[in-house]
Amino acid sequence: MTVTTEVRRSRRSPAGRRFLLLTVAVYPEGDQWVSEVMDFELASCGDSVEHAYAMIREAVELLFDTTAAEVREILAERGVAVWKGIPNEYPLAPLRHGLAEEPGLIVRPLIHELPAVHPP
């Protein structure tokens, strides 16, 4: 499965920009919404779909708010690709076993720009 990205691109995109294109699954659990990054083990939750998505975006930002060496280690351990730009389409990460049967499942891309100090 592939997803088409709808992202505004800057006309003056600085050289060296690097992006992570991640797959996020959001689904209801009780009175909360759970959000999980399929590319590695990271989860959060919120009171709504949008809140859960915002919380997982923040968790990704916090995960990569570290040294360049630690970022490279995290990405290498999990086999996450670093993109030099945002493609129009890219493959989604596989869903964990049984997740596709979750009622109310929503799968969305999450695009995270790595800071310039974190080369691939």
HUNOR-V157607 format. One line per field, one symbol per residue. phi: phi as a letter, one per 20 degrees, with the letter a starting at -180 (. if undefined). A space follows every 10 residues. Layout:
phi->???
This chain:
phi->.cceeccfdf fdfffnfccd dddddcbfbm eddecceffa fbbbbaebgf ffffffffff gffeebfgff fgfgffgdme fddeadffbb ffffffgnff effnfcdcfc dcefggfdff
